[in-house]
Amino acid sequence: MGWTAAGVIVSALAAGTGAVQNQQAQKAQKGARADQADAQSRAQAQALSAQTSEEEAMRKQNRKPADISALLGDQQAPGLGAAGSLLTGAGGIDPNRLNLGRSTLLGG
């Protein structure tokens, strides 16, 4: 009967040790999964950053300078600069037509 009690104790100790080892293995697996998830998220962030940098470099390379002559129009009214619009045309408005019969633009 002594041997049976000793066998039960040894079996219980072995089961307890196995349970502890099982818990440690599970913790290690969870830690490994967390590390893998962190590495994955870092890799995704780096890929997104690289893609953004490439797109920005491509936009800089494809950037065109402003066409000043198209903005100013083919003709300019003398002394008025870029006075033309879609309503007045490229030549602008004759300043004499703005006087309304008076000597100044304000009508005074």
N, CA, C and O atoms as CSV, one atom per row, in Angstrom:
chain,resi,resn,atom,element,x,y,z
A,1,MET,N,N,0.814,-1.181,0.000
A,1,MET,CA,C,0.000,0.000,0.000
A,1,MET,C,C,0.860,1.249,0.000
A,1,MET,O,O,0.423,2.288,-0.495
A,2,GLY,N,N,2.026,1.184,0.519
A,2,GLY,CA,C,2.962,2.291,0.531
A,2,GLY,C,C,3.398,2.666,-0.868
A,2,GLY,O,O,3.608,3.830,-1.210
A,3,TRP,N,N,3.524,1.605,-1.661
A,3,TRP,CA,C,3.944,1.877,-3.022
A,3,TRP,C,C,2.827,2.540,-3.814
A,3,TRP,O,O,3.098,3.337,-4.712
A,4,THR,N,N,1.646,2.241,-3.514
A,4,THR,CA,C,0.519,2.815,-4.219
A,4,THR,C,C,0.398,4.297,-3.902
A,4,THR,O,O,0.144,5.112,-4.789
A,5,ALA,N,N,0.583,4.643,-2.622
A,5,ALA,CA,C,0.525,6.052,-2.234
A,5,ALA,C,C,1.650,6.822,-2.892
A,5,ALA,O,O,1.453,7.948,-3.349
A,6,ALA,N,N,2.824,6.223,-2.943
A,6,ALA,CA,C,3.968,6.881,-3.577
A,6,ALA,C,C,3.705,7.063,-5.064
A,6,ALA,O,O,4.059,8.093,-5.637
A,7,GLY,N,N,3.092,6.078,-5.685
A,7,GLY,CA,C,2.769,6.181,-7.109
A,7,GLY,C,C,1.757,7.275,-7.387
A,7,GLY,O,O,1.846,7.979,-8.393
A,8,VAL,N,N,0.783,7.413,-6.477
A,8,VAL,CA,C,-0.217,8.462,-6.638
A,8,VAL,C,C,0.431,9.830,-6.503
A,8,VAL,O,O,0.117,10.751,-7.257
A,9,ILE,N,N,1.344,9.960,-5.533
A,9,ILE,CA,C,2.031,11.244,-5.325
A,9,ILE,C,C,2.888,11.589,-6.540
A,9,ILE,O,O,2.884,12.725,-7.014
A,10,VAL,N,N,3.610,10.608,-7.029
A,10,VAL,CA,C,4.465,10.837,-8.198
A,10,VAL,C,C,3.598,11.204,-9.409
A,10,VAL,O,O,3.964,12.085,-10.187
A,11,SER,N,N,2.466,10.540,-9.568
A,11,SER,CA,C,1.564,10.849,-10.672
A,11,SER,C,C,1.012,12.266,-10.548
A,11,SER,O,O,0.917,12.986,-11.542
A,12,ALA,N,N,0.648,12.665,-9.332
A,12,ALA,CA,C,0.129,14.012,-9.107
A,12,ALA,C,C,1.193,15.060,-9.396
A,12,ALA,O,O,0.915,16.084,-10.020
A,13,LEU,N,N,2.419,14.795,-8.936
A,13,LEU,CA,C,3.519,15.730,-9.208
A,13,LEU,C,C,3.786,15.840,-10.708
A,13,LEU,O,O,4.023,16.932,-11.224
A,14,ALA,N,N,3.748,14.715,-11.397
A,14,ALA,CA,C,3.982,14.721,-12.840
A,14,ALA,C,C,2.877,15.489,-13.553
A,14,ALA,O,O,3.143,16.244,-14.488
A,15,ALA,N,N,1.634,15.294,-13.109
A,15,ALA,CA,C,0.522,16.018,-13.724
A,15,ALA,C,C,0.636,17.510,-13.454
A,15,ALA,O,O,0.391,18.316,-14.352
A,16,GLY,N,N,1.003,17.896,-12.236
A,16,GLY,CA,C,1.176,19.313,-11.889
A,16,GLY,C,C,2.294,19.943,-12.696
A,16,GLY,O,O,2.169,21.063,-13.192
A,17,THR,N,N,3.390,19.208,-12.820
A,17,THR,CA,C,4.520,19.715,-13.602
A,17,THR,C,C,4.121,19.866,-15.067
A,17,THR,O,O,4.484,20.848,-15.715
A,18,GLY,N,N,3.384,18.906,-15.581
A,18,GLY,CA,C,2.918,18.979,-16.966
A,18,GLY,C,C,1.987,20.159,-17.179
A,18,GLY,O,O,2.043,20.814,-18.219
A,19,ALA,N,N,1.124,20.440,-16.198
A,19,ALA,CA,C,0.206,21.573,-16.310
A,19,ALA,C,C,0.973,22.887,-16.315
A,19,ALA,O,O,0.656,23.793,-17.087
A,20,VAL,N,N,1.975,22.991,-15.462
A,20,VAL,CA,C,2.790,24.215,-15.410
A,20,VAL,C,C,3.534,24.402,-16.737
A,20,VAL,O,O,3.587,25.503,-17.283
A,21,GLN,N,N,4.096,23.319,-17.233
A,21,GLN,CA,C,4.810,23.405,-18.504
A,21,GLN,C,C,3.854,23.766,-19.644
A,21,GLN,O,O,4.226,24.502,-20.559
A,22,ASN,N,N,2.652,23.260,-19.589
A,22,ASN,CA,C,1.649,23.571,-20.603
A,22,ASN,C,C,1.294,25.061,-20.561
A,22,ASN,O,O,1.196,25.700,-21.609
A,23,GLN,N,N,1.102,25.617,-19.364
A,23,GLN,CA,C,0.800,27.038,-19.228
A,23,GLN,C,C,1.953,27.897,-19.742
A,23,GLN,O,O,1.739,28.901,-20.421
A,24,GLN,N,N,3.177,27.490,-19.411
A,24,GLN,CA,C,4.347,28.243,-19.884
A,24,GLN,C,C,4.431,28.201,-21.409
A,24,GLN,O,O,4.782,29.195,-22.044
A,25,ALA,N,N,4.111,27.063,-21.982
A,25,ALA,CA,C,4.145,26.945,-23.444
A,25,ALA,C,C,3.070,27.820,-24.080
A,25,ALA,O,O,3.305,28.440,-25.117
A,26,GLN,N,N,1.886,27.872,-23.460
A,26,GLN,CA,C,0.825,28.725,-23.981
A,26,GLN,C,C,1.209,30.201,-23.907
A,26,GLN,O,O,0.956,30.968,-24.836
A,27,LYS,N,N,1.824,30.587,-22.788
A,27,LYS,CA,C,2.273,31.980,-22.660
A,27,LYS,C,C,3.319,32.303,-23.718
A,27,LYS,O,O,3.302,33.380,-24.314
A,28,ALA,N,N,4.216,31.373,-23.943
A,28,ALA,CA,C,5.253,31.593,-24.955
A,28,ALA,C,C,4.635,31.726,-26.340
A,28,ALA,O,O,5.078,32.549,-27.141
A,29,GLN,N,N,3.609,30.919,-26.631
A,29,GLN,CA,C,2.940,31.005,-27.925
A,29,GLN,C,C,2.216,32.335,-28.074
A,29,GLN,O,O,2.255,32.950,-29.139
A,30,LYS,N,N,1.554,32.780,-27.004
A,30,LYS,CA,C,0.865,34.069,-27.055
A,30,LYS,C,C,1.867,35.192,-27.277
A,30,LYS,O,O,1.620,36.108,-28.061
A,31,GLY,N,N,3.008,35.116,-26.578
A,31,GLY,CA,C,4.047,36.126,-26.765
A,31,GLY,C,C,4.588,36.115,-28.181
A,31,GLY,O,O,4.847,37.171,-28.759
A,32,ALA,N,N,4.760,34.920,-28.748
A,32,ALA,CA,C,5.254,34.806,-30.116
A,32,ALA,C,C,4.238,35.364,-31.101
A,32,ALA,O,O,4.604,36.032,-32.068
A,33,ARG,N,N,2.943,35.087,-30.852
A,33,ARG,CA,C,1.907,35.633,-31.723
A,33,ARG,C,C,1.853,37.148,-31.634
A,33,ARG,O,O,1.671,37.830,-32.643
A,34,ALA,N,N,2.012,37.673,-30.425
A,34,ALA,CA,C,2.007,39.131,-30.248
A,34,ALA,C,C,3.200,39.754,-30.963
A,34,ALA,O,O,3.070,40.792,-31.611
A,35,ASP,N,N,4.367,39.113,-30.841
A,35,ASP,CA,C,5.552,39.618,-31.531
A,35,ASP,C,C,5.363,39.574,-33.042
A,35,ASP,O,O,5.775,40.487,-33.758
A,36,GLN,N,N,4.737,38.505,-33.514
A,36,GLN,CA,C,4.495,38.378,-34.948
A,36,GLN,C,C,3.514,39.449,-35.416
A,36,GLN,O,O,3.693,40.035,-36.485
A,37,ALA,N,N,2.478,39.705,-34.616
A,37,ALA,CA,C,1.508,40.741,-34.977
A,37,ALA,C,C,2.167,42.111,-34.985
A,37,ALA,O,O,1.883,42.929,-35.860
A,38,ASP,N,N,3.047,42.372,-34.016
A,38,ASP,CA,C,3.765,43.650,-33.984
A,38,ASP,C,C,4.655,43.790,-35.213
A,38,ASP,O,O,4.711,44.848,-35.839
A,39,ALA,N,N,5.341,42.721,-35.543
A,39,ALA,CA,C,6.218,42.764,-36.717
A,39,ALA,C,C,5.401,42.984,-37.985
A,39,ALA,O,O,5.824,43.710,-38.884
A,40,GLN,N,N,4.231,42.357,-38.054
A,40,GLN,CA,C,3.373,42.529,-39.216
A,40,GLN,C,C,2.876,43.968,-39.337
A,40,GLN,O,O,2.870,44.539,-40.427
A,41,SER,N,N,2.464,44.544,-38.222
A,41,SER,CA,C,1.961,45.922,-38.268
A,41,SER,C,C,3.090,46.895,-38.603
A,41,SER,O,O,2.871,47.875,-39.315
A,42,ARG,N,N,4.287,46.633,-38.098
A,42,ARG,CA,C,5.433,47.488,-38.454
A,42,ARG,C,C,5.738,47.380,-39.947
A,42,ARG,O,O,6.030,48.381,-40.599
A,43,ALA,N,N,5.668,46.167,-40.480
A,43,ALA,CA,C,5.933,45.970,-41.908
A,43,ALA,C,C,4.879,46.679,-42.754
A,43,ALA,O,O,5.208,47.283,-43.775
A,44,GLN,N,N,3.618,46.609,-42.336
A,44,GLN,CA,C,2.563,47.294,-43.071
A,44,GLN,C,C,2.765,48.805,-43.019
A,44,GLN,O,O,2.576,49.491,-44.023
A,45,ALA,N,N,3.148,49.325,-41.853
A,45,ALA,CA,C,3.384,50.761,-41.724
A,45,ALA,C,C,4.547,51.200,-42.610
A,45,ALA,O,O,4.487,52.256,-43.241
A,46,GLN,N,N,5.598,50.397,-42.658
A,46,GLN,CA,C,6.742,50.726,-43.507
A,46,GLN,C,C,6.351,50.686,-44.981
A,46,GLN,O,O,6.775,51.536,-45.763
A,47,ALA,N,N,5.544,49.703,-45.355
A,47,ALA,CA,C,5.111,49.605,-46.755
A,47,ALA,C,C,4.254,50.802,-47.134
A,47,ALA,O,O,4.399,51.347,-48.228
A,48,LEU,N,N,3.363,51.216,-46.238
A,48,LEU,CA,C,2.518,52.382,-46.508
A,48,LEU,C,C,3.365,53.646,-46.616
A,48,LEU,O,O,3.123,54.493,-47.476
A,49,SER,N,N,4.351,53.768,-45.744
A,49,SER,CA,C,5.239,54.929,-45.782
A,49,SER,C,C,6.031,54.960,-47.085
A,49,SER,O,O,6.194,56.013,-47.702
A,50,ALA,N,N,6.517,53.802,-47.489
A,50,ALA,CA,C,7.280,53.736,-48.747
A,50,ALA,C,C,6.391,54.084,-49.935
A,50,ALA,O,O,6.816,54.795,-50.846
A,51,GLN,N,N,5.162,53.587,-49.925
A,51,GLN,CA,C,4.231,53.888,-51.014
A,51,GLN,C,C,3.922,55.378,-51.058
A,51,GLN,O,O,3.882,55.973,-52.135
A,52,THR,N,N,3.705,55.980,-49.901
A,52,THR,CA,C,3.425,57.413,-49.842
A,52,THR,C,C,4.617,58.213,-50.358
A,52,THR,O,O,4.447,59.181,-51.099
A,53,SER,N,N,5.816,57.809,-49.967
A,53,SER,CA,C,7.016,58.501,-50.432
A,53,SER,C,C,7.162,58.390,-51.946
A,53,SER,O,O,7.512,59.360,-52.618
A,54,GLU,N,N,6.892,57.203,-52.473
A,54,GLU,CA,C,6.991,57.017,-53.928
A,54,GLU,C,C,5.971,57.875,-54.658
A,54,GLU,O,O,6.292,58.483,-55.679
A,55,GLU,N,N,4.743,57.931,-54.148
A,55,GLU,CA,C,3.711,58.744,-54.792
A,55,GLU,C,C,4.081,60.219,-54.744
A,55,GLU,O,O,3.873,60.946,-55.715
A,56,GLU,N,N,4.627,60.660,-53.622
A,56,GLU,CA,C,5.027,62.064,-53.499
A,56,GLU,C,C,6.161,62.387,-54.464
A,56,GLU,O,O,6.161,63.446,-55.092
A,57,ALA,N,N,7.126,61.481,-54.584
A,57,ALA,CA,C,8.236,61.690,-55.515
A,57,ALA,C,C,7.726,61.729,-56.952
A,57,ALA,O,O,8.213,62.515,-57.765
A,58,MET,N,N,6.745,60.881,-57.266
A,58,MET,CA,C,6.192,60.869,-58.622
A,58,MET,C,C,5.443,62.171,-58.901
A,58,MET,O,O,5.538,62.719,-59.999
A,59,ARG,N,N,4.697,62.667,-57.909
A,59,ARG,CA,C,3.988,63.938,-58.102
A,59,ARG,C,C,4.982,65.076,-58.314
A,59,ARG,O,O,4.758,65.940,-59.162
A,60,LYS,N,N,6.069,65.087,-57.561
A,60,LYS,CA,C,7.079,66.135,-57.731
A,60,LYS,C,C,7.699,66.065,-59.120
A,60,LYS,O,O,7.945,67.087,-59.760
A,61,GLN,N,N,7.946,64.837,-59.573
A,61,GLN,CA,C,8.569,64.661,-60.883
A,61,GLN,C,C,7.620,65.075,-62.009
A,61,GLN,O,O,8.067,65.604,-63.026
A,62,ASN,N,N,6.333,64.843,-61.839
A,62,ASN,CA,C,5.368,65.154,-62.888
A,62,ASN,C,C,4.810,66.568,-62.793
A,62,ASN,O,O,3.994,66.971,-63.622
A,63,ARG,N,N,5.240,67.315,-61.798
A,63,ARG,CA,C,4.722,68.670,-61.613
A,63,ARG,C,C,5.135,69.544,-62.801
A,63,ARG,O,O,6.285,69.512,-63.239
A,64,LYS,N,N,4.185,70.317,-63.309
A,64,LYS,CA,C,4.439,71.192,-64.449
A,64,LYS,C,C,4.506,72.629,-63.956
A,64,LYS,O,O,3.766,73.008,-63.047
A,65,PRO,N,N,5.382,73.428,-64.544
A,65,PRO,CA,C,5.421,74.845,-64.158
A,65,PRO,C,C,4.180,75.566,-64.690
A,65,PRO,O,O,3.582,75.143,-65.680
A,66,ALA,N,N,3.809,76.635,-64.036
A,66,ALA,CA,C,2.640,77.412,-64.456
A,66,ALA,C,C,2.910,78.080,-65.792
A,66,ALA,O,O,4.005,78.591,-66.025
A,67,ASP,N,N,1.922,78.077,-66.665
A,67,ASP,CA,C,2.024,78.720,-67.970
A,67,ASP,C,C,1.515,80.148,-67.818
A,67,ASP,O,O,0.315,80.407,-67.916
A,68,ILE,N,N,2.435,81.064,-67.579
A,68,ILE,CA,C,2.082,82.459,-67.317
A,68,ILE,C,C,1.372,83.081,-68.513
A,68,ILE,O,O,0.421,83.845,-68.349
A,69,SER,N,N,1.836,82.751,-69.717
A,69,SER,CA,C,1.222,83.371,-70.897
A,69,SER,C,C,-0.244,82.959,-71.030
A,69,SER,O,O,-1.066,83.759,-71.477
A,70,ALA,N,N,-0.581,81.744,-70.656
A,70,ALA,CA,C,-1.975,81.315,-70.724
A,70,ALA,C,C,-2.804,82.019,-69.651
A,70,ALA,O,O,-3.981,82.311,-69.863
A,71,LEU,N,N,-2.191,82.288,-68.503
A,71,LEU,CA,C,-2.913,82.973,-67.439
A,71,LEU,C,C,-3.178,84.439,-67.788
A,71,LEU,O,O,-4.247,84.974,-67.495
A,72,LEU,N,N,-2.202,85.072,-68.409
A,72,LEU,CA,C,-2.336,86.492,-68.727
A,72,LEU,C,C,-3.140,86.721,-70.006
A,72,LEU,O,O,-3.679,87.808,-70.212
A,73,GLY,N,N,-3.222,85.738,-70.837
A,73,GLY,CA,C,-3.926,85.899,-72.107
A,73,GLY,C,C,-2.954,86.369,-73.173
A,73,GLY,O,O,-1.829,86.776,-72.881
A,74,ASP,N,N,-3.409,86.305,-74.404
A,74,ASP,CA,C,-2.544,86.697,-75.520
A,74,ASP,C,C,-2.345,88.206,-75.580
A,74,ASP,O,O,-1.273,88.673,-75.963
A,75,GLN,N,N,-3.360,88.967,-75.209
A,75,GLN,CA,C,-3.265,90.426,-75.265
A,75,GLN,C,C,-3.570,90.998,-73.902
A,75,GLN,O,O,-4.357,90.451,-73.129
A,76,GLN,N,N,-2.927,92.110,-73.632
A,76,GLN,CA,C,-3.193,92.807,-72.380
A,76,GLN,C,C,-3.560,94.246,-72.701
A,76,GLN,O,O,-3.040,94.841,-73.645
A,77,ALA,N,N,-4.456,94.787,-71.908
A,77,ALA,CA,C,-4.790,96.195,-72.091
A,77,ALA,C,C,-3.590,97.023,-71.659
A,77,ALA,O,O,-2.986,96.730,-70.627
A,78,PRO,N,N,-3.231,98.045,-72.418
A,78,PRO,CA,C,-2.056,98.834,-72.056
A,78,PRO,C,C,-2.271,99.545,-70.717
A,78,PRO,O,O,-3.257,100.249,-70.505
A,79,GLY,N,N,-1.302,99.326,-69.830
A,79,GLY,CA,C,-1.334,99.996,-68.534
A,79,GLY,C,C,-2.221,99.332,-67.507
A,79,GLY,O,O,-2.232,99.763,-66.354
A,80,LEU,N,N,-2.964,98.306,-67.870
A,80,LEU,CA,C,-3.866,97.672,-66.912
A,80,LEU,C,C,-3.379,96.312,-66.437
A,80,LEU,O,O,-3.966,95.743,-65.517
A,81,GLY,N,N,-2.334,95.784,-67.030
A,81,GLY,CA,C,-1.871,94.467,-66.615
A,81,GLY,C,C,-2.833,93.406,-67.098
A,81,GLY,O,O,-3.340,93.494,-68.216
A,82,ALA,N,N,-3.093,92.411,-66.281
A,82,ALA,CA,C,-3.983,91.314,-66.664
A,82,ALA,C,C,-5.404,91.662,-66.287
A,82,ALA,O,O,-5.944,91.135,-65.314
A,83,ALA,N,N,-6.026,92.570,-67.075
A,83,ALA,CA,C,-7.362,93.048,-66.741
A,83,ALA,C,C,-8.452,92.234,-67.399
A,83,ALA,O,O,-9.630,92.434,-67.102
A,84,GLY,N,N,-8.092,91.322,-68.287
A,84,GLY,CA,C,-9.096,90.575,-69.016
A,84,GLY,C,C,-9.763,89.516,-68.160
A,84,GLY,O,O,-9.179,89.004,-67.205
A,85,SER,N,N,-10.983,89.201,-68.515
A,85,SER,CA,C,-11.711,88.124,-67.860
A,85,SER,C,C,-12.561,87.441,-68.914
A,85,SER,O,O,-12.518,87.815,-70.086
A,86,LEU,N,N,-13.324,86.454,-68.512
A,86,LEU,CA,C,-14.210,85.810,-69.472
A,86,LEU,C,C,-15.302,86.760,-69.952
A,86,LEU,O,O,-15.817,86.597,-71.058
A,87,LEU,N,N,-15.664,87.750,-69.134
A,87,LEU,CA,C,-16.710,88.691,-69.512
A,87,LEU,C,C,-16.187,89.827,-70.382
A,87,LEU,O,O,-16.878,90.267,-71.301
A,88,THR,N,N,-14.971,90.308,-70.105
A,88,THR,CA,C,-14.442,91.463,-70.830
A,88,THR,C,C,-13.533,91.077,-71.970
A,88,THR,O,O,-13.267,91.904,-72.842
A,89,GLY,N,N,-13.049,89.856,-71.996
A,89,GLY,CA,C,-12.110,89.445,-73.021
A,89,GLY,C,C,-10.687,89.725,-72.573
A,89,GLY,O,O,-10.458,90.247,-71.482
A,90,ALA,N,N,-9.741,89.376,-73.420
A,90,ALA,CA,C,-8.331,89.505,-73.056
A,90,ALA,C,C,-7.900,90.966,-73.000
A,90,ALA,O,O,-6.929,91.285,-72.313
A,91,GLY,N,N,-8.586,91.859,-73.698
A,91,GLY,CA,C,-8.182,93.259,-73.735
A,91,GLY,C,C,-8.670,94.069,-72.550
A,91,GLY,O,O,-8.202,95.189,-72.345
A,92,GLY,N,N,-9.582,93.548,-71.776
A,92,GLY,CA,C,-10.090,94.299,-70.642
A,92,GLY,C,C,-11.146,95.300,-71.059
A,92,GLY,O,O,-11.771,95.149,-72.109
A,93,ILE,N,N,-11.349,96.329,-70.238
A,93,ILE,CA,C,-12.352,97.363,-70.497
A,93,ILE,C,C,-11.626,98.684,-70.719
A,93,ILE,O,O,-10.644,98.986,-70.041
A,94,ASP,N,N,-12.116,99.465,-71.674
A,94,ASP,CA,C,-11.533,100.777,-71.933
A,94,ASP,C,C,-11.814,101.674,-70.722
A,94,ASP,O,O,-12.974,101.837,-70.345
A,95,PRO,N,N,-10.772,102.264,-70.101
A,95,PRO,CA,C,-10.984,103.106,-68.919
A,95,PRO,C,C,-11.881,104.318,-69.203
A,95,PRO,O,O,-12.532,104.806,-68.279
A,96,ASN,N,N,-11.942,104.820,-70.441
A,96,ASN,CA,C,-12.791,105.967,-70.769
A,96,ASN,C,C,-14.277,105.609,-70.665
A,96,ASN,O,O,-15.106,106.490,-70.440
A,97,ARG,N,N,-14.616,104.352,-70.822
A,97,ARG,CA,C,-16.019,103.941,-70.719
A,97,ARG,C,C,-16.477,103.872,-69.263
A,97,ARG,O,O,-17.677,103.815,-68.997
A,98,LEU,N,N,-15.543,103.876,-68.328
A,98,LEU,CA,C,-15.897,103.799,-66.911
A,98,LEU,C,C,-16.188,105.165,-66.297
A,98,LEU,O,O,-16.682,105.225,-65.170
A,99,ASN,N,N,-15.906,106.243,-66.982
A,99,ASN,CA,C,-16.070,107.586,-66.422
A,99,ASN,C,C,-17.531,108.003,-66.283
A,99,ASN,O,O,-17.838,108.850,-65.445
A,100,LEU,N,N,-18.416,107.454,-67.054
A,100,LEU,CA,C,-19.841,107.773,-67.008
A,100,LEU,C,C,-20.113,109.264,-67.198
A,100,LEU,O,O,-21.009,109.818,-66.561
A,101,GLY,N,N,-19.355,109.905,-68.059
A,101,GLY,CA,C,-19.564,111.317,-68.351
A,101,GLY,C,C,-18.901,112.230,-67.343
A,101,GLY,O,O,-19.039,113.448,-67.454
A,102,ARG,N,N,-18.203,111.709,-66.388
A,102,ARG,CA,C,-17.515,112.544,-65.387
A,102,ARG,C,C,-16.016,112.470,-65.638
A,102,ARG,O,O,-15.549,111.712,-66.488
A,103,SER,N,N,-15.279,113.265,-64.888
A,103,SER,CA,C,-13.831,113.339,-65.103
A,103,SER,C,C,-13.067,112.267,-64.305
A,103,SER,O,O,-11.899,112.021,-64.602
A,104,THR,N,N,-13.685,111.627,-63.308
A,104,THR,CA,C,-12.992,110.602,-62.511
A,104,THR,C,C,-13.789,109.297,-62.567
A,104,THR,O,O,-14.944,109.264,-62.993
A,105,LEU,N,N,-13.151,108.260,-62.136
A,105,LEU,CA,C,-13.821,106.956,-62.117
A,105,LEU,C,C,-14.946,106.909,-61.099
A,105,LEU,O,O,-15.892,106.138,-61.257
A,106,LEU,N,N,-14.858,107.717,-60.068
A,106,LEU,CA,C,-15.891,107.714,-59.028
A,106,LEU,C,C,-17.076,108.598,-59.395
A,106,LEU,O,O,-18.061,108.649,-58.659
A,107,GLY,N,N,-16.992,109.277,-60.499
A,107,GLY,CA,C,-18.121,110.091,-60.952
A,107,GLY,C,C,-18.160,111.470,-60.337
A,107,GLY,O,O,-19.181,112.149,-60.450
A,108,GLY,N,N,-17.105,111.915,-59.697
A,108,GLY,CA,C,-17.106,113.225,-59.044
A,108,GLY,C,C,-16.608,114.350,-59.860
A,108,GLY,O,O,-16.574,115.487,-59.389
